[in-house]
């Protein structure tokens, strides 16, 4: 889960950097989404690598929901 969380978090981080660059009217860099994409990707990967495994483990440790009574 750590690798999947890091990859998906990095992708979301690059999407956030694209939005920040659009609203801040940052200068364009040819061939890459934004000039400082690697900073956002690194922060997003770190958050994803920590949050996804935590969410999975907490979901696995939760008690199953009680079954609905049959009528």
HELIX and SHEET records of a PDB file:
HELIX    1   1 UNK A    2  UNK A   24  1                                  23    
HELIX    2   2 UNK A   37  UNK A   61  1                                  25    
END                                                                             
